[in-house]
Amino acid sequence: MRVGYDDDFHTGQPPCQSIVSPLYQLSARQSSPILYRHPKAGLLTLQYNSFPVAEAPDLILTVFTPDPLTDTKDKLAALMK
């Protein structure tokens, strides 16, 4: 399943909230923001959370989101146009 980044999750609107919210009740590991230099968009600042996969203990689900204190969200949106 692939879900695009969207403000709806952060404002508590479905559809993502019902899917993703339970993940945050798990013990998520969050790291410091990472920097990624994209060939077209330039420097992107991303935050990530990692979650254990209950059915596959050797796997970890990692979710990357734009750092809200940067223009990364706008840069990613421009790449999608």
N, C-alpha and C positions, 0 to 999 in steps of 0.2 A: 504494500500500500504506500502511496506517495501523497503527501499533504504539503501544499504550498504554504509559505510563510504569509501570515495574514493578521491584521489587527483584530479580527473577530475573536480569536482565542483569548487575547489579552483583555477584551472587554466582556468576556464571559458569554459570548454568543456561540450557539451550535454552528456547524457540526463538529468542529474539532474538540470542543471542550469535553464532550462526553467520551471521546476516544482518548484524549491525552491527559485529562485531569487525574485519572486513577494512577497514571505513571508517577505523578509528582507525590503521591502518597507513599510510594516506595522509597527506599533509601537511594536517592540519586546522588551521584558524585558530580560536583560542578568544579570546573577549573577556572583559572584566570583566562581572560580573553586571549585569543590567538590572532596573529596577523597572517594574512595570506595575500600574496601579490598575484592578482589575476591579470592575465595578459591584456585584456580589454578594459576591465573595470578599474584596474589599479589596486591600491591597497584596501583590503577588506579587513574589518575587525569583527571576529565572530566569538560568541560564547558557546560553550557546549556543556551538555549534561549527558552522563552515561548511566544506563540502567541495566541491571542484570536481567537476563531472559530466564524466567522460571523453568520453562520446559527444556532449556538447553544451557546448563550451567557454565559451559565453556564459551558461550557467546555473550557479548555486551552490545546493547543498542545505544548508539551515540547520536544525539540530535544537536545540530548546529543551528544557531539563530544569530541574526545580526545584532551587534552591540547597539542598544538603543541610544547611547551617548555619542554615536558617530553617524556618518552619512552612508553607512554600508547598506541599509535597507533601500535607499534610493538608488544606489549603484546596482544592486541586484535586480530591482524592478526595471531599470533601464536595460539590463541585459535580456530581459524577457520580452521586450518589445520588438 
